[in-house]
Amino acid sequence: MTEEQRKERNAQRLTECNPIFRRKVAAILSDLEGHGWRPRIQEAWRSPARQKQLLADGFTKVRWGMHNATTEDGNPDSLAVDILDDGQPNKESSKFLLMLAASAKSHGCVTGIAWGLGQEDRDTIRSAIASRDFEAKVEIGWDPCHVQIGGISVREARNGTRP
Ligand SMILES: [Zn+2]
């Protein structure tokens, strides 16, 4: 996608996010852009119908997730985005994924880079991020492009907790 399309898409997807989370995602995007990447928000808010379909197709493990958050009056208030590398979408390098995780962490967010991994692999990722060793050889968890707000559980978000 062209730079214009990518920026337009990111701007549109940001409008689907909770305002506090939106500022964090915007900061993560500019961090990555500052390092020469072309991050693309693939998806921000998801309707209940879309979540149901993704669950049926095995792309998510939850019936309600951070992507489904709404305001009290039912408008999109997403607490998660999926950020791809537009240079090689869905084939992201571990370098991109580690930098995304590091930037997310510094902005109070978490990614799914370590989800589903054993303790040893999680520790390897943690120390690579801590030492900013983005060339490190690491195992990658099942949802590394997923970025969500930190410090709030899915249950809390579902019950209305917001940053
Ligand atoms: Zn996601």
Backbone and ligand atoms as CSV (ligand in chain L), in Angstrom:
chain,resi,resn,atom,element,x,y,z
A,1,MET,N,N,0.847,-1.192,0.000
A,1,MET,CA,C,0.000,0.000,0.000
A,1,MET,C,C,0.884,1.244,0.000
A,2,THR,N,N,0.392,2.313,-0.638
A,2,THR,CA,C,1.215,3.541,-0.720
A,2,THR,C,C,1.291,4.197,0.657
A,3,GLU,N,N,2.240,5.115,0.805
A,3,GLU,CA,C,2.371,5.821,2.079
A,3,GLU,C,C,1.093,6.585,2.409
A,4,GLU,N,N,0.486,7.168,1.368
A,4,GLU,CA,C,-0.743,7.919,1.591
A,4,GLU,C,C,-1.855,6.991,2.111
A,5,GLN,N,N,-1.969,5.831,1.471
A,5,GLN,CA,C,-2.994,4.862,1.899
A,5,GLN,C,C,-2.736,4.371,3.320
A,6,ARG,N,N,-1.470,4.118,3.608
A,6,ARG,CA,C,-1.118,3.611,4.939
A,6,ARG,C,C,-1.457,4.654,6.012
A,7,LYS,N,N,-1.088,5.894,5.757
A,7,LYS,CA,C,-1.337,6.945,6.757
A,7,LYS,C,C,-2.830,7.191,6.933
A,8,GLU,N,N,-3.558,7.142,5.820
A,8,GLU,CA,C,-5.009,7.324,5.875
A,8,GLU,C,C,-5.653,6.200,6.696
A,9,ARG,N,N,-5.193,4.973,6.419
A,9,ARG,CA,C,-5.724,3.816,7.130
A,9,ARG,C,C,-5.443,3.924,8.626
A,10,ASN,N,N,-4.187,4.274,8.960
A,10,ASN,CA,C,-3.840,4.392,10.378
A,10,ASN,C,C,-4.683,5.468,11.057
A,11,ALA,N,N,-4.859,6.603,10.390
A,11,ALA,CA,C,-5.646,7.692,10.976
A,11,ALA,C,C,-7.089,7.244,11.208
A,12,GLN,N,N,-7.643,6.515,10.229
A,12,GLN,CA,C,-9.028,6.041,10.378
A,12,GLN,C,C,-9.130,5.031,11.513
A,13,ARG,N,N,-8.218,4.070,11.559
A,13,ARG,CA,C,-8.271,3.031,12.594
A,13,ARG,C,C,-8.093,3.628,13.993
A,14,LEU,N,N,-7.262,4.679,14.084
A,14,LEU,CA,C,-7.059,5.324,15.394
A,14,LEU,C,C,-8.366,5.899,15.934
A,15,THR,N,N,-9.257,6.342,15.036
A,15,THR,CA,C,-10.528,6.906,15.510
A,15,THR,C,C,-11.405,5.846,16.180
A,16,GLU,N,N,-11.119,4.560,15.933
A,16,GLU,CA,C,-11.915,3.483,16.535
A,16,GLU,C,C,-11.426,3.124,17.942
A,17,CYS,N,N,-10.329,3.777,18.355
A,17,CYS,CA,C,-9.706,3.429,19.630
A,17,CYS,C,C,-10.161,4.336,20.765
A,18,ASN,N,N,-10.088,3.782,21.961
A,18,ASN,CA,C,-10.272,4.572,23.179
A,18,ASN,C,C,-9.272,5.747,23.145
A,19,PRO,N,N,-9.696,6.942,23.534
A,19,PRO,CA,C,-8.829,8.131,23.376
A,19,PRO,C,C,-7.456,8.029,24.052
A,20,ILE,N,N,-7.406,7.450,25.235
A,20,ILE,CA,C,-6.108,7.335,25.931
A,20,ILE,C,C,-5.236,6.305,25.209
A,21,PHE,N,N,-5.841,5.178,24.863
A,21,PHE,CA,C,-5.112,4.132,24.138
A,21,PHE,C,C,-4.657,4.661,22.765
A,22,ARG,N,N,-5.517,5.454,22.142
A,22,ARG,CA,C,-5.210,6.031,20.818
A,22,ARG,C,C,-3.892,6.805,20.848
A,23,ARG,N,N,-3.696,7.605,21.899
A,23,ARG,CA,C,-2.456,8.399,21.996
A,23,ARG,C,C,-1.246,7.482,22.124
A,24,LYS,N,N,-1.423,6.387,22.837
A,24,LYS,CA,C,-0.318,5.437,23.004
A,24,LYS,C,C,0.011,4.764,21.673
A,25,VAL,N,N,-1.016,4.365,20.942
A,25,VAL,CA,C,-0.787,3.705,19.650
A,25,VAL,C,C,-0.129,4.676,18.674
A,26,ALA,N,N,-0.589,5.932,18.681
A,26,ALA,CA,C,0.016,6.930,17.793
A,26,ALA,C,C,1.506,7.077,18.106
A,27,ALA,N,N,1.846,7.033,19.388
A,27,ALA,CA,C,3.256,7.151,19.799
A,27,ALA,C,C,4.053,5.927,19.346
A,28,ILE,N,N,3.438,4.745,19.445
A,28,ILE,CA,C,4.105,3.510,18.998
A,28,ILE,C,C,4.351,3.571,17.486
A,29,LEU,N,N,3.340,4.019,16.746
A,29,LEU,CA,C,3.493,4.129,15.286
A,29,LEU,C,C,4.634,5.085,14.944
A,30,SER,N,N,4.704,6.220,15.644
A,30,SER,CA,C,5.758,7.167,15.266
A,30,SER,C,C,7.135,6.680,15.717
A,31,ASP,N,N,7.180,5.940,16.830
A,31,ASP,CA,C,8.454,5.281,17.219
A,31,ASP,C,C,8.967,4.405,16.073
A,32,LEU,N,N,8.076,3.548,15.586
A,32,LEU,CA,C,8.481,2.591,14.546
A,32,LEU,C,C,8.836,3.315,13.248
A,33,GLU,N,N,8.033,4.311,12.911
A,33,GLU,CA,C,8.341,5.096,11.701
A,33,GLU,C,C,9.703,5.775,11.842
A,34,GLY,N,N,10.013,6.224,13.057
A,34,GLY,CA,C,11.300,6.863,13.319
A,34,GLY,C,C,12.475,5.914,13.112
A,35,HIS,N,N,12.194,4.611,13.227
A,35,HIS,CA,C,13.227,3.607,12.975
A,35,HIS,C,C,13.166,3.071,11.543
A,36,GLY,N,N,12.386,3.733,10.709
A,36,GLY,CA,C,12.363,3.380,9.293
A,36,GLY,C,C,11.329,2.337,8.897
A,37,TRP,N,N,10.483,1.904,9.855
A,37,TRP,CA,C,9.447,0.923,9.522
A,37,TRP,C,C,8.222,1.625,8.961
A,38,ARG,N,N,7.336,0.838,8.346
A,38,ARG,CA,C,6.069,1.365,7.834
A,38,ARG,C,C,4.930,0.599,8.495
A,39,PRO,N,N,4.677,0.895,9.774
A,39,PRO,CA,C,3.650,0.160,10.515
A,39,PRO,C,C,2.249,0.471,10.010
A,40,ARG,N,N,1.451,-0.553,9.899
A,40,ARG,CA,C,0.077,-0.422,9.406
A,40,ARG,C,C,-0.887,-1.028,10.434
A,41,ILE,N,N,-1.863,-0.235,10.873
A,41,ILE,CA,C,-2.891,-0.815,11.740
A,41,ILE,C,C,-3.811,-1.641,10.860
A,42,GLN,N,N,-3.698,-2.942,10.976
A,42,GLN,CA,C,-4.545,-3.815,10.175
A,42,GLN,C,C,-5.981,-3.739,10.663
A,43,GLU,N,N,-6.122,-3.790,11.989
A,43,GLU,CA,C,-7.463,-3.791,12.551
A,43,GLU,C,C,-7.450,-3.136,13.925
A,44,ALA,N,N,-8.500,-2.377,14.222
A,44,ALA,CA,C,-8.643,-1.803,15.562
A,44,ALA,C,C,-9.920,-2.374,16.167
A,45,TRP,N,N,-11.055,-1.647,16.043
A,45,TRP,CA,C,-12.280,-2.143,16.660
A,45,TRP,C,C,-12.900,-3.276,15.840
A,46,ARG,N,N,-13.489,-4.221,16.546
A,46,ARG,CA,C,-14.216,-5.320,15.904
A,46,ARG,C,C,-15.634,-5.397,16.440
A,47,SER,N,N,-16.568,-5.583,15.536
A,47,SER,CA,C,-17.963,-5.769,15.939
A,47,SER,C,C,-18.119,-7.152,16.570
A,48,PRO,N,N,-19.149,-7.334,17.388
A,48,PRO,CA,C,-19.408,-8.664,17.969
A,48,PRO,C,C,-19.548,-9.739,16.890
A,49,ALA,N,N,-20.161,-9.402,15.755
A,49,ALA,CA,C,-20.342,-10.385,14.678
A,49,ALA,C,C,-18.991,-10.826,14.111
A,50,ARG,N,N,-18.090,-9.845,13.915
A,50,ARG,CA,C,-16.772,-10.188,13.378
A,50,ARG,C,C,-15.979,-11.033,14.383
A,51,GLN,N,N,-16.085,-10.700,15.660
A,51,GLN,CA,C,-15.379,-11.470,16.685
A,51,GLN,C,C,-15.861,-12.926,16.672
A,52,LYS,N,N,-17.163,-13.091,16.537
A,52,LYS,CA,C,-17.756,-14.431,16.510
A,52,LYS,C,C,-17.190,-15.241,15.344
A,53,GLN,N,N,-17.076,-14.569,14.186
A,53,GLN,CA,C,-16.539,-15.235,13.000
A,53,GLN,C,C,-15.066,-15.621,13.194
A,54,LEU,N,N,-14.284,-14.698,13.753
A,54,LEU,CA,C,-12.851,-14.971,13.981
A,54,LEU,C,C,-12.670,-16.120,14.967
A,55,LEU,N,N,-13.551,-16.182,15.957
A,55,LEU,CA,C,-13.494,-17.275,16.936
A,55,LEU,C,C,-13.785,-18.603,16.237
A,56,ALA,N,N,-14.817,-18.590,15.405
A,56,ALA,CA,C,-15.193,-19.803,14.671
A,56,ALA,C,C,-14.067,-20.257,13.742
A,57,ASP,N,N,-13.339,-19.288,13.169
A,57,ASP,CA,C,-12.261,-19.605,12.237
A,57,ASP,C,C,-10.924,-19.864,12.931
A,58,GLY,N,N,-10.902,-19.727,14.246
A,58,GLY,CA,C,-9.688,-20.039,15.007
A,58,GLY,C,C,-8.650,-18.939,15.052
A,59,PHE,N,N,-9.021,-17.699,14.668
A,59,PHE,CA,C,-8.058,-16.605,14.676
A,59,PHE,C,C,-7.989,-15.885,16.016
A,60,THR,N,N,-8.948,-16.160,16.869
A,60,THR,CA,C,-8.893,-15.610,18.220
A,60,THR,C,C,-9.307,-16.708,19.165
A,61,LYS,N,N,-8.990,-16.528,20.447
A,61,LYS,CA,C,-9.329,-17.540,21.434
A,61,LYS,C,C,-10.402,-17.032,22.392
A,62,VAL,N,N,-10.855,-15.819,22.159
A,62,VAL,CA,C,-11.826,-15.245,23.102
A,62,VAL,C,C,-13.100,-14.768,22.394
A,63,ARG,N,N,-14.213,-14.912,23.132
A,63,ARG,CA,C,-15.508,-14.473,22.609
A,63,ARG,C,C,-15.606,-12.943,22.655
A,64,TRP,N,N,-15.003,-12.359,23.673
A,64,TRP,CA,C,-14.960,-10.905,23.814
A,64,TRP,C,C,-13.516,-10.540,24.138
A,65,GLY,N,N,-12.944,-9.644,23.368
A,65,GLY,CA,C,-11.564,-9.235,23.619
A,65,GLY,C,C,-11.432,-7.729,23.582
A,66,MET,N,N,-10.203,-7.277,23.766
A,66,MET,CA,C,-9.928,-5.833,23.848
A,66,MET,C,C,-10.339,-5.086,22.575
A,67,HIS,N,N,-10.396,-5.804,21.440
A,67,HIS,CA,C,-10.829,-5.175,20.189
A,67,HIS,C,C,-12.325,-4.830,20.207
A,68,ASN,N,N,-13.072,-5.438,21.114
A,68,ASN,CA,C,-14.531,-5.296,21.109
A,68,ASN,C,C,-15.057,-4.208,22.041
A,69,ALA,N,N,-14.143,-3.521,22.728
A,69,ALA,CA,C,-14.588,-2.530,23.714
A,69,ALA,C,C,-15.377,-1.404,23.047
A,70,THR,N,N,-16.431,-0.994,23.727
A,70,THR,CA,C,-17.245,0.135,23.253
A,70,THR,C,C,-17.413,1.152,24.377
A,71,THR,N,N,-17.855,2.345,23.992
A,71,THR,CA,C,-18.249,3.331,24.985
A,71,THR,C,C,-19.587,2.879,25.575
A,72,GLU,N,N,-20.039,3.567,26.627
A,72,GLU,CA,C,-21.312,3.184,27.250
A,72,GLU,C,C,-22.466,3.226,26.256
A,73,ASP,N,N,-22.384,4.146,25.282
A,73,ASP,CA,C,-23.470,4.233,24.300
A,73,ASP,C,C,-23.206,3.386,23.053
A,74,GLY,N,N,-22.224,2.497,23.142
A,74,GLY,CA,C,-22.064,1.491,22.090
A,74,GLY,C,C,-21.165,1.846,20.924
A,75,ASN,N,N,-20.456,2.974,21.022
A,75,ASN,CA,C,-19.530,3.329,19.943
A,75,ASN,C,C,-18.176,2.649,20.143
A,76,PRO,N,N,-17.431,2.436,19.041
A,76,PRO,CA,C,-16.122,1.786,19.151
A,76,PRO,C,C,-15.216,2.501,20.152
A,77,ASP,N,N,-14.576,1.711,21.024
A,77,ASP,CA,C,-13.678,2.249,22.054
A,77,ASP,C,C,-12.556,1.233,22.253
A,78,SER,N,N,-11.992,0.798,21.101
A,78,SER,CA,C,-11.072,-0.341,21.113
A,78,SER,C,C,-9.884,-0.129,22.039
A,79,LEU,N,N,-9.529,-1.201,22.730
A,79,LEU,CA,C,-8.356,-1.196,23.606
A,79,LEU,C,C,-7.253,-2.075,23.020
A,80,ALA,N,N,-7.401,-2.414,21.709
A,80,ALA,CA,C,-6.381,-3.216,21.028
A,80,ALA,C,C,-6.321,-2.847,19.556
A,81,VAL,N,N,-5.121,-2.992,18.991
A,81,VAL,CA,C,-4.931,-2.870,17.539
A,81,VAL,C,C,-3.987,-3.987,17.106
A,82,ASP,N,N,-4.042,-4.322,15.831
A,82,ASP,CA,C,-3.063,-5.237,15.260
A,82,ASP,C,C,-2.209,-4.427,14.297
A,83,ILE,N,N,-0.902,-4.410,14.544
A,83,ILE,CA,C,0.010,-3.577,13.752
A,83,ILE,C,C,0.931,-4.471,12.918
A,84,LEU,N,N,0.774,-4.378,11.608
A,84,LEU,CA,C,1.614,-5.149,10.686
A,84,LEU,C,C,2.754,-4.275,10.165
A,85,ASP,N,N,3.782,-4.944,9.607
A,85,ASP,CA,C,4.842,-4.248,8.888
A,85,ASP,C,C,4.395,-4.179,7.435
A,86,ASP,N,N,4.059,-2.985,6.960
A,86,ASP,CA,C,3.547,-2.862,5.601
A,86,ASP,C,C,4.592,-3.258,4.553
A,87,GLY,N,N,5.840,-3.314,4.949
A,87,GLY,CA,C,6.890,-3.778,4.041
A,87,GLY,C,C,6.790,-5.269,3.745
A,88,GLN,N,N,6.319,-6.047,4.734
A,88,GLN,CA,C,6.109,-7.491,4.543
A,88,GLN,C,C,4.990,-7.983,5.464
A,89,PRO,N,N,3.754,-7.554,5.138
A,89,PRO,CA,C,2.621,-7.863,6.015
A,89,PRO,C,C,2.406,-9.364,6.203
A,90,ASN,N,N,2.149,-9.740,7.454
A,90,ASN,CA,C,1.942,-11.124,7.869
A,90,ASN,C,C,3.192,-11.990,7.737
A,91,LYS,N,N,4.318,-11.354,7.393
A,91,LYS,CA,C,5.606,-12.076,7.398
A,91,LYS,C,C,6.628,-11.221,8.149
A,92,GLU,N,N,6.169,-10.599,9.240
A,92,GLU,CA,C,7.021,-9.685,9.976
A,92,GLU,C,C,8.295,-10.365,10.473
A,93,SER,N,N,9.395,-9.621,10.416
A,93,SER,CA,C,10.658,-10.125,10.959
A,93,SER,C,C,10.605,-10.091,12.485
A,94,SER,N,N,11.438,-10.930,13.111
A,94,SER,CA,C,11.469,-10.896,14.576
A,94,SER,C,C,12.000,-9.544,15.047
A,95,LYS,N,N,12.830,-8.890,14.227
A,95,LYS,CA,C,13.318,-7.552,14.589
A,95,LYS,C,C,12.168,-6.553,14.711
A,96,PHE,N,N,11.276,-6.546,13.727
A,96,PHE,CA,C,10.110,-5.662,13.778
A,96,PHE,C,C,9.256,-5.985,15.007
A,97,LEU,N,N,9.034,-7.276,15.226
A,97,LEU,CA,C,8.148,-7.690,16.317
A,97,LEU,C,C,8.737,-7.357,17.688
A,98,LEU,N,N,10.066,-7.477,17.815
A,98,LEU,CA,C,10.715,-7.116,19.079
A,98,LEU,C,C,10.673,-5.605,19.288
A,99,MET,N,N,10.867,-4.839,18.217
A,99,MET,CA,C,10.809,-3.383,18.347
A,99,MET,C,C,9.390,-2.922,18.661
A,100,LEU,N,N,8.414,-3.574,18.050
A,100,LEU,CA,C,7.013,-3.265,18.359
A,100,LEU,C,C,6.727,-3.550,19.836
A,101,ALA,N,N,7.202,-4.694,20.324
A,101,ALA,CA,C,6.975,-5.068,21.724
A,101,ALA,C,C,7.666,-4.091,22.668
A,102,ALA,N,N,8.880,-3.676,22.310
A,102,ALA,CA,C,9.631,-2.745,23.165
A,102,ALA,C,C,8.942,-1.385,23.217
A,103,SER,N,N,8.490,-0.909,22.060
A,103,SER,CA,C,7.811,0.381,22.024
A,103,SER,C,C,6.485,0.312,22.777
A,104,ALA,N,N,5.751,-0.778,22.561
A,104,ALA,CA,C,4.476,-0.958,23.273
A,104,ALA,C,C,4.710,-0.899,24.779
A,105,LYS,N,N,5.726,-1.617,25.223
A,105,LYS,CA,C,6.018,-1.659,26.659
A,105,LYS,C,C,6.314,-0.262,27.194
A,106,SER,N,N,7.109,0.500,26.446
A,106,SER,CA,C,7.474,1.824,26.949
A,106,SER,C,C,6.287,2.780,26.952
A,107,HIS,N,N,5.209,2.416,26.262
A,107,HIS,CA,C,4.002,3.245,26.281
A,107,HIS,C,C,2.868,2.599,27.079
A,108,GLY,N,N,3.217,1.669,27.966
A,108,GLY,CA,C,2.210,1.089,28.854
A,108,GLY,C,C,1.270,0.113,28.177
A,109,CYS,N,N,1.751,-0.487,27.078
A,109,CYS,CA,C,0.935,-1.473,26.359
A,109,CYS,C,C,1.684,-2.809,26.313
A,110,VAL,N,N,0.998,-3.849,25.882
A,110,VAL,CA,C,1.637,-5.155,25.731
A,110,VAL,C,C,1.257,-5.741,24.372
A,111,THR,N,N,2.147,-6.584,23.840
A,111,THR,CA,C,1.826,-7.302,22.606
A,111,THR,C,C,1.703,-8.792,22.928
A,112,GLY,N,N,1.264,-9.551,21.942
A,112,GLY,CA,C,1.130,-10.996,22.123
A,112,GLY,C,C,2.362,-11.760,21.655
A,113,ILE,N,N,3.535,-11.106,21.653
A,113,ILE,CA,C,4.754,-11.743,21.124
A,113,ILE,C,C,5.135,-12.997,21.911
A,114,ALA,N,N,4.793,-13.029,23.204
A,114,ALA,CA,C,5.201,-14.175,24.022
A,114,ALA,C,C,4.041,-15.116,24.321
A,115,TRP,N,N,2.858,-14.810,23.787
A,115,TRP,CA,C,1.686,-15.623,24.114
A,115,TRP,C,C,1.847,-17.054,23.621
A,116,GLY,N,N,1.597,-17.981,24.524
A,116,GLY,CA,C,1.640,-19.398,24.175
A,116,GLY,C,C,3.018,-20.028,24.297
A,117,LEU,N,N,4.036,-19.227,24.634
A,117,LEU,CA,C,5.392,-19.765,24.743
A,117,LEU,C,C,5.667,-20.260,26.160
A,118,GLY,N,N,6.669,-21.131,26.277
A,118,GLY,CA,C,7.104,-21.598,27.593
A,118,GLY,C,C,7.932,-20.541,28.295
A,119,GLN,N,N,8.194,-20.784,29.569
A,119,GLN,CA,C,8.871,-19.789,30.402
A,119,GLN,C,C,10.231,-19.390,29.837
A,120,GLU,N,N,10.992,-20.375,29.350
A,120,GLU,CA,C,12.343,-20.075,28.864
A,120,GLU,C,C,12.300,-19.123,27.660
A,121,ASP,N,N,11.393,-19.405,26.733
A,121,ASP,CA,C,11.260,-18.543,25.550
A,121,ASP,C,C,10.748,-17.153,25.927
A,122,ARG,N,N,9.861,-17.112,26.923
A,122,ARG,CA,C,9.357,-15.805,27.385
A,122,ARG,C,C,10.492,-14.989,27.989
A,123,ASP,N,N,11.350,-15.676,28.758
A,123,ASP,CA,C,12.481,-14.973,29.381
A,123,ASP,C,C,13.454,-14.449,28.338
A,124,THR,N,N,13.662,-15.229,27.271
A,124,THR,CA,C,14.572,-14.795,26.204
A,124,THR,C,C,14.051,-13.525,25.552
A,125,ILE,N,N,12.744,-13.489,25.307
A,125,ILE,CA,C,12.129,-12.290,24.730
A,125,ILE,C,C,12.267,-11.110,25.683
A,126,ARG,N,N,11.970,-11.366,26.963
A,126,ARG,CA,C,12.024,-10.279,27.947
A,126,ARG,C,C,13.422,-9.673,27.998
A,127,SER,N,N,14.454,-10.525,27.996
A,127,SER,CA,C,15.800,-9.954,28.118
A,127,SER,C,C,16.236,-9.284,26.809
A,128,ALA,N,N,15.779,-9.793,25.665
A,128,ALA,CA,C,16.095,-9.121,24.389
A,128,ALA,C,C,15.510,-7.709,24.383
A,129,ILE,N,N,14.281,-7.579,24.875
A,129,ILE,CA,C,13.629,-6.271,24.917
A,129,ILE,C,C,14.325,-5.359,25.932
A,130,ALA,N,N,14.648,-5.921,27.100
A,130,ALA,CA,C,15.287,-5.119,28.157
A,130,ALA,C,C,16.632,-4.573,27.681
A,131,SER,N,N,17.376,-5.388,26.929
A,131,SER,CA,C,18.704,-4.942,26.479
A,131,SER,C,C,18.643,-4.313,25.079
A,132,ARG,N,N,17.437,-4.166,24.564
A,132,ARG,CA,C,17.211,-3.623,23.218
A,132,ARG,C,C,18.048,-4.353,22.163
A,133,ASP,N,N,18.115,-5.668,22.331
A,133,ASP,CA,C,18.833,-6.519,21.373
A,133,ASP,C,C,17.809,-7.053,20.369
A,134,PHE,N,N,17.494,-6.214,19.370
A,134,PHE,CA,C,16.411,-6.555,18.443
A,134,PHE,C,C,16.822,-7.562,17.377
A,135,GLU,N,N,18.114,-7.877,17.347
A,135,GLU,CA,C,18.587,-8.915,16.419
A,135,GLU,C,C,18.579,-10.288,17.076
A,136,ALA,N,N,18.189,-10.338,18.344
A,136,ALA,CA,C,18.231,-11.609,19.084
A,136,ALA,C,C,17.395,-12.679,18.386
A,137,LYS,N,N,17.857,-13.912,18.476
A,137,LYS,CA,C,17.081,-15.044,17.946
A,137,LYS,C,C,16.065,-15.443,19.008
A,138,VAL,N,N,14.782,-15.301,18.675
A,138,VAL,CA,C,13.742,-15.625,19.661
A,138,VAL,C,C,12.626,-16.437,19.008
A,139,GLU,N,N,11.982,-17.244,19.824
A,139,GLU,CA,C,10.737,-17.886,19.398
A,139,GLU,C,C,9.647,-16.823,19.479
A,140,ILE,N,N,8.678,-16.888,18.554
A,140,ILE,CA,C,7.614,-15.884,18.518
A,140,ILE,C,C,6.286,-16.537,18.900
A,141,GLY,N,N,5.560,-15.890,19.807
A,141,GLY,CA,C,4.258,-16.388,20.248
A,141,GLY,C,C,3.189,-16.257,19.164
A,142,TRP,N,N,1.958,-16.546,19.520
A,142,TRP,CA,C,0.936,-16.704,18.471
A,142,TRP,C,C,0.277,-15.412,18.006
A,143,ASP,N,N,0.496,-14.286,18.718
A,143,ASP,CA,C,-0.203,-13.057,18.290
A,143,ASP,C,C,0.707,-11.832,18.417
A,144,PRO,N,N,1.879,-11.863,17.758
A,144,PRO,CA,C,2.906,-10.836,18.011
A,144,PRO,C,C,2.557,-9.444,17.498
A,145,CYS,N,N,1.610,-9.325,16.559
A,145,CYS,CA,C,1.244,-8.006,16.021
A,145,CYS,C,C,0.127,-7.347,16.825
A,146,HIS,N,N,-0.436,-8.110,17.771
A,146,HIS,CA,C,-1.530,-7.597,18.598
A,146,HIS,C,C,-0.961,-6.713,19.709
A,147,VAL,N,N,-1.490,-5.500,19.799
A,147,VAL,CA,C,-1.060,-4.553,20.833
A,147,VAL,C,C,-2.296,-4.172,21.642
A,148,GLN,N,N,-2.217,-4.321,22.964
A,148,GLN,CA,C,-3.363,-3.919,23.784
A,148,GLN,C,C,-2.906,-3.106,24.981
A,149,ILE,N,N,-3.863,-2.404,25.582
A,149,ILE,CA,C,-3.569,-1.579,26.749
A,149,ILE,C,C,-3.041,-2.473,27.867
A,150,GLY,N,N,-2.048,-1.993,28.601
A,150,GLY,CA,C,-1.526,-2.748,29.740
A,150,GLY,C,C,-2.268,-2.392,31.018
A,151,GLY,N,N,-2.176,-3.248,32.008
A,151,GLY,CA,C,-2.704,-2.936,33.334
A,151,GLY,C,C,-4.195,-3.121,33.514
A,152,ILE,N,N,-4.892,-3.551,32.470
A,152,ILE,CA,C,-6.339,-3.791,32.570
A,152,ILE,C,C,-6.592,-5.188,32.018
A,153,SER,N,N,-7.286,-6.017,32.790
A,153,SER,CA,C,-7.587,-7.366,32.298
A,153,SER,C,C,-8.778,-7.309,31.342
A,154,VAL,N,N,-8.927,-8.372,30.554
A,154,VAL,CA,C,-10.060,-8.446,29.628
A,154,VAL,C,C,-11.371,-8.356,30.407
A,155,ARG,N,N,-11.413,-9.056,31.552
A,155,ARG,CA,C,-12.628,-9.032,32.363
A,155,ARG,C,C,-12.966,-7.607,32.825
A,156,GLU,N,N,-11.922,-6.901,33.289
A,156,GLU,CA,C,-12.136,-5.511,33.734
A,156,GLU,C,C,-12.603,-4.626,32.586
A,157,ALA,N,N,-11.962,-4.806,31.420
A,157,ALA,CA,C,-12.348,-3.995,30.249
A,157,ALA,C,C,-13.794,-4.281,29.872
A,158,ARG,N,N,-14.143,-5.555,29.916
A,158,ARG,CA,C,-15.515,-5.925,29.564
A,158,ARG,C,C,-16.521,-5.315,30.528
A,159,ASN,N,N,-16.101,-5.179,31.790
A,159,ASN,CA,C,-16.976,-4.583,32.794
A,159,ASN,C,C,-16.928,-3.060,32.800
A,160,GLY,N,N,-16.187,-2.483,31.841
A,160,GLY,CA,C,-16.247,-1.038,31.689
A,160,GLY,C,C,-15.010,-0.265,32.137
A,161,THR,N,N,-13.999,-0.963,32.688
A,161,THR,CA,C,-12.773,-0.258,33.089
A,161,THR,C,C,-12.062,0.293,31.857
A,162,ARG,N,N,-11.622,1.536,31.934
A,162,ARG,CA,C,-10.890,2.176,30.839
A,162,ARG,C,C,-9.657,2.847,31.399
A,163,PRO,N,N,-8.639,3.093,30.564
A,163,PRO,CA,C,-7.428,3.742,31.073
A,163,PRO,C,C,-7.703,5.187,31.497
L,1,ZN,ZN,ZN,-5.491,-8.221,17.988
